[in-house]
């Protein structure tokens, strides 16, 4: 393609593909021996790069001599190779061709500052070429491009069989003022001006100023310019230190007789000290005329002793030293904030398996690609959480990655896909709090390399809703003797001056989601002209809170003088009683449960003990209360519904008087241990009463809908046939199949009792309980029974919109969706 491309004046020699010329070139040279052989070029002195690239100031300060390896690569037919290698023998034809291969090559350099030998001999094992590059006399700040071409001595007209590109970016030296000036750049439409600058060590920030230099606005109207600045860092994406901006620069007033109004532009970016910065300015194609502009690049920076400042919250105070190495710094007012919580998750499931699709086979060997699948459980505790999910070993890489690809998908508790990311991860906003599944896939041709990665951790960066601040002082002692926080102010830091800062690592309030050992990410800003310093803060161990010593009361004093044997006997009886109460819910034998409940009630000495037994009994009867609707056969049986109503009435009678006193404690704070215990007992009685009314309402709703369903079924058939069928079935199945006039009256009574129970329940529930699932499932079916569907739908939609997507409330959400879709 390169030999037949049309030149377009590109600095790097790239041309425009000419399809016809390329086809004719291939036809002309197809019979040439070894035309299908490719050549790989690797510079042995530069990490086996595919060309010579000198970018740093040290590279162009002296003449360089580099060793370049040229290796022929022979094509292989996959089917033939597999057939010949099936018994362990290599392909004889391929070996013979490699043995016979030889090339006598002529080498030429396109620039005088590049020197190479005139001839080399190349066989199948390759050859090494000594290339000399002397960039000492080249103009500074500009791009210099050359190439070394290798021609077949027997067919020079064919064009080069391989090319070694040589690129030199000789950067400009920065003045002691930490400033580089590019004066009077004359720009034509589509013209590109490219300059390279050696960023001084210690610089963290670069500011680029653009200013129009045209004297007459009539000859130079405003023009659009593009500014692109870039630094390259090994093993890091080029976007890490990049600036891309477009701006209009020039006169904005068209005044008779000329004018002097000018427009300026100013942009800033983070930079790496000691790394060459490329500054590229281009004028847009539709802006006619010549335009002169000035460009100025200023460097600033206060550099820490290390690139990332790590603070351990357990140390109390940390010292960090800084220095202004580039230029004097002004108005230093350090401020440190922590804005992101970093946690790590281990996979709950992992697997390595081959893929069998046509697209999932290696193009050369035909063997399947293997997939590493990792599942992580992620929980968020706030709506709208911003999370950045990363696996640093895989993500943010495509062409540089050792694996074939990396993909990540997020699913909510409803198994709905929320977001998918491929290659480069970015922050994702999760609209609703709850449980999520994060699935990661990594593909590679080797299962052996994927297997050790099955426990790879997922790094989760969660943005804090309220950033935390760290206190900073000028001296160590000031952290202890200063009670009020006053920001550090240092008007001027001279060039080359070092100064320490002392940072208090104890946070007044650690984020609730943070655990000891987690990391909080943040930044330390020293002044407006320097780049922020990254902070990693290790969450300290939790503070152990000691409970207050209990106050001695007459009852406590009397308890202390009880003999040890009597005390142990009471503790044993209470423990046995709790075990028997637990078995009320555990046993599946209804008769055994009823007998156990009767024994516990007889053995109970107080109403509170009897209420605890009845409350547990009620929970065992309505075990599926949060997961079923009253018209479901799983909610109750007719016998259990009647039994639940009876137990609920008994529990209501036991707790009513004490529950009334709970309202008296709502507006006052207990001042003694006795008042505190009385408040807790009243609150417990109130909760038991609400639970009793809730279960009673659900049981009455079940009876009503069961009877109503039977009544509707009998009404759709012939009256006599339905009566006969109902009578025959009643003797074999449920008590609610025979629907007579008396049963219809019972249905009306059940609805009336259900209405009374719901009204009574609403008198006792507060705002939080009214929005809870137990109350909604007990009260909303009454609106459905009365065909007030709109009123019933509103709280259901409200709950579904606000409820978190947790795996623990999946049954509740399913139940609420069924209520929403009730027909």
Helices and strands as residue ranges (DSSP letters): G 2-4, E 6-7, E 15-16, H 19-29, E 38-43, E 52-54, E 64-73, H 78-84, H 92-100, E 102-109, E 114-115, E 119-123, E 127-133, E 143-152, G 156-158, E 162-169, E 179-187, E 192-198, E 205-212, E 223-231, G 238-241, E 242-249, E 264-270, E 276-283, E 291-300, E 302-304, E 308-312, E 317-324, E 329-332, E 335-345, E 349-354, G 358-360, E 370-380, E 385-390, E 405-412, E 417-422, E 428-430, E 434-444, H 447-451, E 458-470, E 472-473, H 478-481, E 490-493, E 498-504, E 519-525, E 533-538, H 554-560, H 564-586, H 590-603, H 607-621, H 638-660, H 662-665, H 673-715, H 719-730, H 741-762, H 767-770, H 773-785, H 789-802, G 807-809, H 810-820
